[in-house]
Amino acid sequence: MSRRSHTPQQPLTAAQVEQWITATSSMRLHLHVLATAPWHSVERHAAFTQMSELVLDAIEEVRVLSASLREGSQCLRDRSTELCEHSARLLERSTRVTEHIEHFILSQQEIHDAERQRKMA
């Protein structure tokens, strides 16, 4: 996963998210070991600096994931609206065709009845 990227990205796979979580957890454990070093050591200071960067990276990744999820959700809502509108048009068309067929069947029945009456007369 990228670090502080503001460019659009392809959707993340579950494997990529899992890989990021594993890498972040590993880094956290490494930094924890460094942070437990003697009180005023260079390693301890470096560990706290890296922890801060790790938190910033994690926050940015959550922001990117959140934006990606919102974008995907909006796309799905838009597609759902399109499908509902298309469905409504198809139902309206089906109703018109059904009415036309009913009218045609009634007309055929009237012609058949008229022919029968003419033959009887």
Buried (B, 14 or more C-beta within 10 A) or exposed (E): BEEEEEEEEEEBEEEEEEEBEEEBEEBBEEBEEBBEBEEEEEEBEBBEEBBEEBEEBBEBBEEBBEEBEEEEEEEEEEEEEEEEEEEEEEEEEEEEEEEEEEEEEEEEEEEEEEEEEEEEE
